[in-house]
Amino acid sequence: MDDSTSSSAKWHNNESIPQGSCTNNTPRTSGIEAIKEGVRIETVASEYGEFKLAGAGRLLGRCVSPDHEDKTPSMTVFTETGTFRCFGCQAHGDVIDLEGLAGRHADTWTAMVALSVRYAVELPGRSETWRRWQSEKLSIEAVAERTKFEVRCRRLFKLMILNAPEIQKIVDPNERRAEIALCWESFRTGMREVRR
């Protein structure tokens, strides 16, 4: 089977994670590699169905897809390549795809996490670049929240204070400006206290 057709391989390629074989000297570069190395496909297949030896490196059983009512065994698990294919519904892929199919996972990531938890496979951590971006993103979100808060303050001030009869009754424009400035500082301080 061409590994590039599986959804996890597509996800892997779209993420631009460097590919390469994982040896004892080379650290794993992706969660996909970690799962494929740490979880045997025949173990996952046997959790979802009954599979019997059908020749060297092949197991045969009913399709594990909840959407495929398989009356006769049509799914083959290839233990040496770590892949599977259902010749009935044409589902195919690797151990992550199998978990996604049988476990009804919406995406590759949730299937990977499920396998990681179930089989105690440690997934690689996030890169320093990712951590910096998350920190920057939090800062940007904080600025956006402060800006939205300031907009709400100004709108509430206009609605509740500027339209109040006490302000409207002040005839002298200079006195009115001075009173509005004092009210604004007081209102803003109060709103900050409420926000905490």
Secondary structure, 3 states (H helix, E strand, C coil): CCHHHCHHHHHHHHCCCCCCCCCCCCCCCCHHHHHHHHCCHHHHHHHHCCEEECCCCEEEECCCCCCCCCCCCCEEEECCCCEEEECCCCCEEEHHHHHHHHCCCCCHHHHHHHHHHHCCCCCCCCCHHHHHHHHHHHHHHHHHHHHHHHHHHHHHHHHHHHCCHHHHCCCCHHHHHHHHHHHHHHHHHHHHHHHC
